[in-house]
């Protein structure tokens, strides 16, 4: 699952996926105004959907984690190319034949939540603790999630990227 993410990568500027997400956010913010602004209730829904992602990991149940993502989800792990679609994401997080990881702590701190129409985003920091193959690991970093309204007022993560911080980095 986190076998690739065990190494914490250095934070070294904006990657191509980060630039793409920034352009998407700018496009959302500069839309023509034909779409409605999000209400505080909708923003709470986005916040709750983002928190549900962390809560799903704490269950150590792959089905619950995948249920927080859209059917066309893309993730962009720190220092790696984007991983597109549920099958590829499953293979990345839960590779066949690898020992399971046991997530023991996952905290999200959301610094910015916004959106327009049927799109929303969350920017924040994370801390993660897990056991893998008998050893404990911790990690922290920054993340960005792009969410999409999927049914009524339900929100799911469409794109998620994160950047791990080195163990000695300060916020």
Helices and strands as residue ranges (DSSP letters): H 16-29, H 40-58, H 62-66, E 69-76, E 83-84, H 86-93, E 101-116, E 119-132, E 135-151, E 154-164
